[in-house]
Amino acid sequence: MFGIMTRVVTRIHFPRGEGIIEMALSRRYAFPLAAQLAMPPRLDDPGFLTLLDTLERLGFCGIELNIVDFDSLPPEAYLDPLAKRHLRLLMIATGACAKKKNLSLSSPDQLVREQTLREMEKCLALASRLEAGAICGFIKGMAGQDRGQALKNFRESLARLDSIVRRFQTPILIEATNHYEATLANTLAETAKILDGFDNPHFHILPDTYHMNIEEASPLAALVAQEGRYVSIHVSDNNRRFPGFGALDFRTALAILEKLRFPGFMAIEGRAGQDILEDLAISAKHLEEASRPLLFED
């Protein structure tokens, strides 16, 4: 028999002094579980609220929100529907904004980079007000660029972001994405190396199990090698579906993170099927079962 699940207060630590997020949740998962969601047409959209209700019922701790316009709503507009459901806004994702506005931190066009930096400053200002972090994935720049020039441009953009991030004291996560989607920062080691030159305690790498399955010779070894460099991890399966809809071994991955005493949270990010509510329930159950050996003794 598994032990009795208890309701506890879990602390999510942003290492190196970025603060602590506290929340109460059922210990159903090895690490606090979040989900990345698309920005709805309105924050009181019935479908979005039903989705939040489902996350609360499944024991999720919060969400990452893929926001298109960072200055269109006051911060409290995001907080109200979440607080009612004991959820937190943990991260602001920038991919939807980047795609809509053709943004890139590594673009050969300086005007594009300048516009991207302006949008990132808005994003970080909002994240600071919400006590959240910011994710840079697609906004790094697309695949197919000249690598040397793209790296130079990206580093120049990060140098500009460095002072902005320090001013807002807000974590910024550079996601390691596969080479089919991005020219730069494909592996965890490469992403960490790019950030090493800045010595900014708010700069972190963001592992994603889908991208790691493509790029890393050993995804688990890469997590071990970069211990302490990441404060959250994206979990999606090898086919970009939610965990449990593909072939990845999440039980072993969670066990590795447990041995590393990983202090952060995991966020489901990926491609849903026809019914996102059903897919989330199936994926949550899969992660719950993968977590049981780490939480309970027979």
C-alpha positions as CSV (number, residue, x, y, z in Angstrom):
1,M,0.0,0.0,0.0
2,F,1.1,3.5,-0.7
3,G,1.3,6.0,2.1
4,I,-1.5,8.5,2.8
5,M,-1.2,11.7,0.7
6,T,-1.0,14.7,2.9
7,R,-1.6,18.4,2.2
8,V,1.6,20.3,2.8
9,V,3.2,23.6,2.1
10,T,5.7,23.3,-0.7
11,R,8.3,26.0,-1.2
12,I,9.6,26.6,-4.7
13,H,13.0,28.2,-4.5
14,F,14.5,30.4,-7.2
15,P,18.2,29.8,-6.4
16,R,20.7,32.6,-5.9
17,G,18.3,34.8,-4.1
18,E,15.4,35.4,-6.4
19,G,12.9,34.7,-3.7
20,I,10.6,31.9,-2.6
21,I,7.1,31.0,-3.7
22,E,5.0,29.2,-1.2
23,M,1.8,27.3,-1.9
24,A,-0.2,24.6,-0.4
25,L,-0.9,21.5,-2.6
26,S,-1.4,17.8,-2.3
27,R,1.8,15.8,-2.6
28,R,0.7,14.0,-5.7
29,Y,3.8,14.8,-7.8
30,A,7.6,14.5,-7.1
31,F,7.9,18.3,-7.8
32,P,5.2,21.0,-7.9
33,L,3.4,20.7,-11.3
34,A,2.4,23.6,-13.5
35,A,1.1,23.9,-17.1
36,Q,1.9,26.3,-19.8
37,L,-1.3,27.8,-21.3
38,A,-2.1,30.1,-24.2
39,M,-3.5,33.5,-23.5
40,P,-7.3,33.4,-23.8
41,P,-9.3,36.0,-25.6
42,R,-10.4,37.2,-22.1
43,L,-9.3,36.2,-18.7
44,D,-12.9,35.6,-17.7
45,D,-13.4,33.3,-20.8
46,P,-15.5,30.3,-19.6
47,G,-13.2,27.8,-21.3
48,F,-10.1,29.3,-19.6
49,L,-11.8,29.3,-16.2
50,T,-12.8,25.7,-16.7
51,L,-9.2,24.9,-17.5
52,L,-8.1,26.6,-14.3
53,D,-10.7,24.6,-12.3
54,T,-9.3,21.4,-13.8
55,L,-5.7,22.3,-12.9
56,E,-6.8,23.1,-9.3
57,R,-8.6,19.8,-9.1
58,L,-5.6,17.9,-10.4
59,G,-3.3,19.5,-7.7
60,F,-1.3,21.8,-10.0
61,C,0.5,24.6,-8.3
62,G,0.2,27.2,-11.1
63,I,0.6,28.1,-14.7
64,E,3.0,29.6,-17.2
65,L,1.1,32.0,-19.5
66,N,2.0,32.7,-23.1
67,I,1.1,36.4,-23.3
68,V,1.0,38.3,-26.6
69,D,0.8,41.9,-25.3
70,F,2.6,42.5,-22.0
71,D,1.1,46.0,-21.3
72,S,-2.5,45.5,-22.3
73,L,-3.8,44.5,-18.8
74,P,-2.9,45.5,-15.3
75,P,-1.2,42.8,-13.2
76,E,-4.2,42.3,-10.9
77,A,-6.2,41.1,-13.9
78,Y,-4.0,38.0,-14.2
79,L,-3.9,37.3,-10.4
80,D,-7.6,37.3,-9.6
81,P,-8.8,34.2,-11.5
82,L,-5.7,32.3,-10.3
83,A,-5.9,33.3,-6.6
84,K,-9.5,32.0,-6.4
85,R,-8.2,28.6,-7.4
86,H,-5.0,28.6,-5.3
87,L,-2.8,28.8,-8.4
88,R,0.2,31.0,-9.1
89,L,1.4,32.7,-12.3
90,L,4.9,31.3,-12.2
91,M,6.3,32.2,-15.7
92,I,5.5,34.5,-18.6
93,A,6.2,32.8,-21.9
94,T,7.2,35.0,-24.9
95,G,6.7,32.6,-27.8
96,A,3.3,33.9,-28.9
97,C,4.4,37.5,-28.8
98,A,7.6,36.7,-30.8
99,K,5.6,34.9,-33.5
100,K,2.9,37.6,-33.7
101,K,5.4,40.5,-33.8
102,N,8.3,38.8,-35.7
103,L,10.7,39.3,-32.7
104,S,14.2,37.8,-32.4
105,L,17.0,38.5,-30.0
106,S,19.5,37.2,-32.6
107,S,18.1,38.8,-35.8
108,P,20.5,40.2,-38.3
109,D,18.2,43.2,-38.4
110,Q,19.1,45.6,-35.7
111,L,15.7,47.2,-35.8
112,V,14.1,43.9,-35.1
113,R,16.5,43.3,-32.1
114,E,15.7,46.7,-30.7
115,Q,11.9,46.1,-30.9
116,T,12.5,42.7,-29.3
117,L,14.4,44.3,-26.4
118,R,11.6,46.8,-25.9
119,E,9.1,44.0,-25.7
120,M,11.3,42.0,-23.3
121,E,11.5,45.0,-21.0
122,K,7.7,45.2,-20.9
123,C,7.6,41.4,-20.2
124,L,10.1,41.7,-17.4
125,A,8.3,44.7,-15.9
126,L,5.1,42.7,-15.8
127,A,6.8,39.6,-14.5
128,S,8.3,41.6,-11.7
129,R,4.9,42.9,-10.7
130,L,3.5,39.4,-10.7
131,E,6.5,37.9,-8.9
132,A,7.0,35.6,-11.8
133,G,9.8,34.8,-14.2
134,A,10.2,35.2,-18.0
135,I,11.0,32.5,-20.6
136,C,13.0,33.0,-23.8
137,G,12.5,30.2,-26.2
138,F,11.3,31.0,-29.7
139,I,12.2,34.7,-29.1
140,K,15.9,33.7,-29.2
141,G,15.6,33.5,-33.0
142,M,14.8,31.0,-35.7
143,A,16.8,28.2,-37.2
144,G,18.8,28.6,-40.4
145,Q,20.7,31.8,-39.4
146,D,24.5,32.2,-39.8
147,R,25.6,30.8,-36.5
148,G,28.5,33.1,-35.8
149,Q,26.6,36.3,-36.6
150,A,23.5,35.0,-34.7
151,L,25.6,34.3,-31.6
152,K,27.2,37.7,-31.7
153,N,23.8,39.4,-32.0
154,F,22.3,37.2,-29.3
155,R,25.1,38.0,-26.9
156,E,24.7,41.7,-27.6
157,S,21.0,41.4,-26.8
158,L,21.7,39.5,-23.6
159,A,24.2,42.2,-22.6
160,R,21.3,44.8,-22.9
161,L,19.0,42.5,-21.0
162,D,21.5,42.0,-18.3
163,S,21.0,45.5,-16.8
164,I,17.2,45.3,-17.3
165,V,17.0,42.0,-15.5
166,R,19.1,43.2,-12.6
167,R,16.9,46.3,-12.3
168,F,13.7,44.2,-12.1
169,Q,15.3,41.4,-10.1
170,T,13.4,39.0,-12.2
171,P,14.5,35.4,-13.2
172,I,14.9,35.0,-17.0
173,L,15.1,31.5,-18.4
174,I,16.8,30.8,-21.7
175,E,15.3,27.6,-23.1
176,A,17.5,25.1,-24.8
177,T,15.6,24.3,-28.0
178,N,16.4,21.9,-30.8
179,H,18.3,22.8,-34.0
180,Y,15.2,22.4,-36.2
181,E,13.7,25.4,-34.4
182,A,16.6,27.6,-33.4
183,T,20.2,28.2,-34.5
184,L,21.5,28.9,-31.0
185,A,21.3,27.3,-27.5
186,N,20.3,23.9,-28.6
187,T,21.9,21.9,-25.8
188,L,21.9,22.6,-22.1
189,A,25.7,23.0,-22.1
190,E,25.7,25.4,-25.0
191,T,23.0,27.5,-23.3
192,A,24.9,27.6,-20.1
193,K,28.1,28.6,-21.9
194,I,26.3,31.5,-23.5
195,L,25.1,32.7,-20.1
196,D,28.4,32.2,-18.4
197,G,29.9,35.5,-19.7
198,F,27.3,37.6,-17.8
199,D,27.6,36.4,-14.1
200,N,24.0,37.4,-13.6
201,P,22.3,35.4,-10.8
202,H,18.9,36.0,-12.5
203,F,20.0,34.2,-15.8
204,H,19.0,30.5,-15.9
205,I,18.8,27.8,-18.5
206,L,15.5,26.0,-19.1
207,P,15.6,22.3,-19.9
208,D,12.8,20.8,-22.0
209,T,12.5,17.0,-22.2
210,Y,11.2,17.1,-25.8
211,H,14.1,19.2,-27.0
212,M,16.6,17.3,-24.9
213,N,15.5,14.1,-26.5
214,I,16.6,15.5,-29.9
215,E,19.8,17.3,-28.9
216,E,21.4,15.6,-26.0
217,A,23.5,12.4,-26.3
218,S,22.2,11.6,-22.8
219,P,19.4,13.8,-21.5
220,L,19.7,12.6,-17.9
221,A,23.5,13.1,-17.9
222,A,22.9,16.6,-19.2
223,L,20.6,17.4,-16.3
224,V,23.2,16.2,-13.9
225,A,26.0,18.1,-15.6
226,Q,24.0,21.4,-15.4
227,E,22.8,20.9,-11.8
228,G,22.0,24.3,-10.2
229,R,21.6,26.1,-13.5
230,Y,17.9,25.6,-13.8
231,V,14.9,26.5,-11.6
232,S,12.2,24.8,-13.6
233,I,11.9,22.2,-16.3
234,H,9.5,21.7,-19.2
235,V,8.1,18.2,-19.4
236,S,6.7,17.0,-22.7
237,D,7.0,13.6,-24.5
238,N,9.2,12.7,-27.4
239,N,6.3,13.4,-29.9
240,R,5.6,16.8,-28.3
241,R,2.5,15.5,-26.7
242,F,2.0,15.9,-23.0
243,P,3.9,13.4,-20.7
244,G,2.4,9.9,-21.0
245,F,1.4,10.1,-24.7
246,G,4.8,9.1,-26.0
247,A,7.9,7.0,-25.1
248,L,10.0,9.1,-22.6
249,D,10.8,7.6,-19.2
250,F,9.6,10.2,-16.8
251,R,10.0,8.0,-13.7
252,T,13.8,7.8,-14.2
253,A,14.0,11.5,-15.0
254,L,12.1,12.4,-11.8
255,A,14.3,10.1,-9.8
256,I,17.4,11.8,-11.1
257,L,16.0,15.2,-10.2
258,E,15.2,13.9,-6.7
259,K,18.8,12.8,-6.3
260,L,19.9,16.3,-7.4
261,R,17.6,17.8,-4.8
262,F,16.1,19.9,-7.6
263,P,14.4,22.9,-5.8
264,G,12.1,24.0,-8.6
265,F,8.9,23.0,-10.4
266,M,8.0,21.1,-13.6
267,A,5.7,22.5,-16.2
268,I,3.7,20.6,-18.8
269,E,4.3,22.2,-22.2
270,G,3.4,20.6,-25.5
271,R,0.8,19.7,-28.0
272,A,-2.6,18.8,-26.8
273,G,-5.0,16.5,-28.6
274,Q,-8.7,17.3,-29.3
275,D,-9.5,17.6,-25.6
276,I,-7.0,19.4,-23.5
277,L,-8.9,18.7,-20.3
278,E,-8.8,15.0,-20.9
279,D,-5.1,15.1,-22.0
280,L,-4.1,17.1,-18.8
281,A,-5.9,14.5,-16.6
282,I,-4.2,11.6,-18.3
283,S,-0.8,13.3,-18.2
284,A,-1.2,14.3,-14.6
285,K,-2.0,10.7,-13.7
286,H,1.1,9.5,-15.6
287,L,3.3,12.0,-13.7
288,E,1.6,11.1,-10.4
289,E,2.4,7.4,-11.0
290,A,5.9,8.2,-12.0
291,S,6.3,10.2,-8.7
292,R,4.9,7.6,-6.3
293,P,8.2,5.7,-5.7
294,L,9.8,9.0,-4.7
295,L,7.0,10.1,-2.3
296,F,5.7,7.0,-0.6
297,E,7.1,3.8,0.9
298,D,5.3,0.5,0.7
